[in-house]
């Protein structure tokens, strides 16, 4: 009986450690920029210049935090945002 309890405790502690390690990386991610609305509920809208800054920060974090696919998504998003910014500045 003691062995079963000890095995359960070991399994639970290992599982807890794995989820903690994953949370460390996930906590650095900008879920709103990734388009995952369930993770950024309750946030306010972001103006264009702030969003450009946030995308640049996400790109600078690189693959230590984001997958290569997510980095490519951010690069495309940055191009779109900069294009929109240029269009708005020309209209002034």
N, C-alpha and C positions, 0 to 999 in steps of 0.2 A: 504494500500500500504506500509506504514511504517513497519508493522508487517512482511510482506513478505520479504522486504529488510533486516530487522534485522534477520529473521530466516535464510536467505541465508548467511549472514555474520557469524552467529554463526556456521552454518554447515561447512562453508569454514575454519574457524579458528580451529574447532575440527579436520577436515580432515588434515589440515596442521600440527597440533601437533602430530597426529598419525604417519604421514609419517616421521616427524622429529625424533620421538622416534625410529622408525624402522631403519632409516638411521644411528643412533648412533651405533647400534649393527652391522649393515652391514659394516660400515666404518672400523671396527676393523678386519673384516674377511680377510683372505688371499685367494682371489678368484683364483689365479693361482694354489695354492695347491689343491683347490677344483675342478680344471679342468674346470672352467668356463672361456673359452678363451675370450669371448666378454667383460668381466670385467677386463681383465689384458692385453689388447691389447697394444702394444708398449713397453712392457717390454723386457729386454734382457734375454738370457738363463741363467739358474742358474746352478752353478757347484754342484757336489754331496754333498760336505761338507756344503755348504750354504743351500742347500735344507734340509739336515738333521737338521740343526739348526732351520730353519723355521718351520719344522714339529714339532719339540720339543716345540717350542714356542706356536704353535697352540694347541697342546695337553695340555700344562700348562694352557692356557686360559680357557679350559674346557667348560662346558655347559653354562657359562655366555655369551659366544659368539657363540659357535657352538652347533648344535644338537647332541644328543648321537650317531646318525648314522654317522655324520661327524667325530666325535671323533674316532669311530671304524675304519672309512676309513683311518684316519691319523695314527692310530696304525698299520694297515696292511701296509700302505705305508712306515712307518718307518722301519718295519721289512724287507721289500724289499730293501730299501735303504741301510740298515746296511749289508744285505747279499751281495749286490753289492760291498759295500765298502770292506768287508772282502775278497771277491774274487779278487778285484783289488790289495789289499795289499799283498795277497799271490803270485801274479804273479810277484812281484818285484824281 
